[in-house]
Amino acid sequence: MKINFIDLERQQARIGDVIRKNIENVLGHGKYIMGPEIVELEERLASYTDSGYAVAVSSGTDALLMALMACGVGPGDAVFTTPFSFIATAEVIALLGATPVFVDIDPVTFNLDPAKLKLAVAALKNVDPASYPLPEGVSGFKPRGIIAVDLFGQTADYDAIQQIARENDLFVIEDAAQSFGALYKGKKACSLGDISATSFFPAKPLGCYGDGGMVFTDDESVAQRLRSIRVHGKGSNKYDNIRVGINGRMDTMQAAVLLAKLEVFDDEIEQRQVVAGRYNDMLGACDFVRCPVVKEGRKSAWAQYSLLTDSRDEVLECLKNEGIPTAVYYPSPMHLQPGYAYLGHEKGDFPVAEDAAGKIFSIPMHPYLSGEEQEYITGHILNCGN
Ligand SMILES: *Cc1c(COP(=O)(O)O)cnc(C)c1O
């Protein structure tokens, strides 16, 4: 049986005609940059996520970067985040010359642990800046905000995180790159931060055919700043540059693809619940893998279905031999990545993240996975453990 990790071909078989028609429309009007599809997509997604404003951008990474830029983050600032995420989350903080301050994760959800966040925020106030790694020429730092990540499609605990933020005058950015379509206590993912950022990388729950992202906020002045940053810090026009910005635009072609995919997105999210439920049933009694847990009051977008096991090397090797694709998100926590060695961390600093990085693996997950295919996959997982 040939099994894909993510199956964009089956999605194309379903909506390929609409996608092609939408692309044809763009070829017809020729407005490849900031065409009408961009505005339509922004309006549709602002409404979908119950956000005041949506700004279409060039990628999920740029969405996070621009969110931090809109908050005025720079050298001397500290931003709290998880060590267990895709590298982009910490990268954007470092790129702006600010300092990423890692906080360990909850072992059940793999998201930022609010109890540890509270301690870390309090501790930073008492740290001697001289003992802390800072960019050249920077002599102090100021706790400015938090980037929480909704890992694998399940949102972080925003009630607790927002409370800590309010008590300490910090902003909250939601990294919703994996959670578009998820719910937290009835609220939509992408509406849970002061600013929220998502990605439309092809493998994400809502993916385009290239790079793309979106920034969401309820604050009109933030939305205005984001639109300016998106076009080189433009003022009244793009040759009037009132701040330092970037080229952060989404291509019209990608918006056209996303508008087509939006038609079936709600159904796909429901299908993902069915697929995850079947995996839970098939693997729930298995004693050498731990199934993912979605906390009360949350609905995951199921970007990934990730298992924990003490014998990962053996299981992955065995599944590979059966032609079943797997992936490891993430083999190394960010505080141990060589590019971030300047932060001075060592093994043992964030034990929960390190433990997860050593045990986690993800199995095929997409809305078009059949029960038969899942029997095949889980049957081999059970065999591999014996
Ligand atoms: C994918 C991802 C990003 C980056 O999105 P791109 O569109 O690939 O730039 C950021 N954060 C997380 C958690 C992601 O999964």
The ligand as an SDF file (V2000), in Angstrom:
LIG
                    3D

 15 15  0  0  0  0  0  0  0  0999 V2000
    5.6420   26.4320    9.6250 C   0  0  0  0  0  0  0  0  0  0  0  0
    5.8730   27.1850   10.8620 C   0  0  0  0  0  0  0  0  0  0  0  0
    6.3670   28.5050   10.8560 C   0  0  0  0  0  0  0  0  0  0  0  0
    6.8850   29.1860    9.6260 C   0  0  0  0  0  0  0  0  0  0  0  0
    6.0130   29.2550    8.5560 O   0  0  0  0  0  0  0  0  0  0  0  0
    6.6030   29.4330    7.0670 P   0  0  0  0  0  0  0  0  0  0  0  0
    5.3790   29.7630    6.2710 O   0  0  0  0  0  0  0  0  0  0  0  0
    7.2180   28.1340    6.6790 O   0  0  0  0  0  0  0  0  0  0  0  0
    7.5680   30.5490    7.0840 O   0  0  0  0  0  0  0  0  0  0  0  0
    6.4660   29.1730   12.0720 C   0  0  0  0  0  0  0  0  0  0  0  0
    6.1140   28.5780   13.2190 N   0  0  0  0  0  0  0  0  0  0  0  0
    5.6540   27.3150   13.2650 C   0  0  0  0  0  0  0  0  0  0  0  0
    5.2590   26.7290   14.5770 C   0  0  0  0  0  0  0  0  0  0  0  0
    5.5300   26.5680   12.0860 C   0  0  0  0  0  0  0  0  0  0  0  0
    5.0890   25.3070   12.1500 O   0  0  0  0  0  0  0  0  0  0  0  0
  1  2  1  0
  2  3  1  0
  2 14  2  0
  3  4  1  0
  3 10  2  0
  4  5  1  0
  5  6  1  0
  6  7  2  0
  6  8  1  0
  6  9  1  0
 10 11  1  0
 11 12  2  0
 12 13  1  0
 12 14  1  0
 14 15  1  0
M  END
$$$$
